[in-house]
Amino acid sequence: MKEHQKSEGRLLLEHTATLWIGQVAVIAFGVTDTIITGHYSEKSLAILSIATSIYISVFVALMSLLNATLPIMSEMRGGKKYAEIGRTLRQSLYLWGITSLLGLLLLHHAEFILQGVGVPKEIHADIMAYLGVQSWVLPLGLLFRVFGAFNQSLGQPRPVAVIQIMGLVLKIPLSIYWTFGWGNFQGYGIYGCLYAGILVFLLMDILAIGRVYLHSSYQVYQVWKAFEPPNWLQLSNILRIGIPNAIAITVEVTSFSIIALLVARLGFLASASHQIAVNLAMFLYMAPLSLSIATSARTSYWLGAKRSDKVQMVIQQGFKLGVYWVSFAGVFMLAGAKFIPSWYTSNQELIDTASVLIMVLAVYQAMDALQVFCMFLLRSWRVTLQPMFIYMGMLWGLGLTGGYWLTHGPATT
């Protein structure tokens, strides 16, 4: 049993580490955008903060819906239903098309959100122009997420991570060049990072599709068979997991996004320091998220293979790894709260404000890691409605209401 446990734990750690590297590469897209934009213009950083909070809310919700295929295909793999995996992948592309159109529509008509939360009208036009360009990253990013969920369900996270790292290596210099320019080229300013993102995600999608088409390891899944018409029974099975999961994640992300928009009412210093803290939180979140994805995939695999002993082993190993991570991350932030903000800006007042938020973040990230681990595990058993209602009550109810009250005081009539 010890050998089996060690083997399963090592495999889980391998998958988690690989997923984490890839996730960090993607989050580094946003980190570098924040750093580059912050050094280009402090006003641009505030615009990026508000626009990105809206974009992330939409993108993550739609991505979470597509992620519902991961436990489904993992369980099929455990049950050796290989052709079914290929059919599920093809059906998920119908959902990708629908979610992409929905996302574009929402982002191009997002001004009502700015009005609803009281963002100053003088920057509405700048934010909407930024969102208009940023929106074209969304369908490309969602398509890559389909590829990611497919590979992760097969226990092959490495190709995803390799392509994500390649994307980051290309995006950093391209973002700097297109933002600041060089020589006779004046650069695109605040839009430089966005144009780089569109090109990089397009190339990442091309590499992903090419790998599935050319690599022999995918042949058993019969991915390239002719497209079937939409199978509404199969799509409904995906949506039964995906919709509650997307709503729960939307509740979580919009809680932070709406807080960011409310913080914008307090001025540049509050908004920019909040963006630094949120950027760091997203970066740190990638480790427990990667662990949760890996644990969920392995759990679903063993559920499909009908091995309850292995299921229990995977969960125990995943929980131990989670405890190790949150302990390390908490110490890192408490020790580095004073110097971490200097990575983003040289404004001393901004550094001092952000350092206080980072100390709060040190405690918060432990609870965040626990909840995402539990939510992904429950998805393996198709339990999605209860987490959705818990999220709605705690985050939209207690979190947003309490956050607003602590920030602005009790509402007055």
Secondary structure, 3 states (H helix, E strand, C coil): CHHHHHHHHHHHHHHHHHHHHHHHHHHHHHHHHHHHHHHHCHHHHHHHHHHHHHHHHHHHHHHHHHCCHHHHHHHHHHCCCHHHHHHHHHHHHHHHHHHHHHHHHHHHCCHHHHHHHCCCHHHHHHHHHHHHHHHHHHHHHHHHHHHHHHHHHCCCCHHHHHHHHHHHHHHHHHHHHHHHCECCECCCHHHHHHHHHHHHHHHHHHHHHHHHHHCHHHHHHCCCCCCCCCCHHHHHHHHHHHHHHHHHHHHHHHHHHHHHHHHHCCCHHHHHHHHHHHHHHHHHHHHHHHHHHHHHHHHHHHHHCCCHHHHHHHHHHHHHHHHHHHHHHHHHHHHHCCCHHHHCCCCHHHHHHHHHHHHHHHHHHHHHHHHHHHHHHHHHCCCCHHHHHHHHHHHHHHHHHHHHHHHHCCCCC
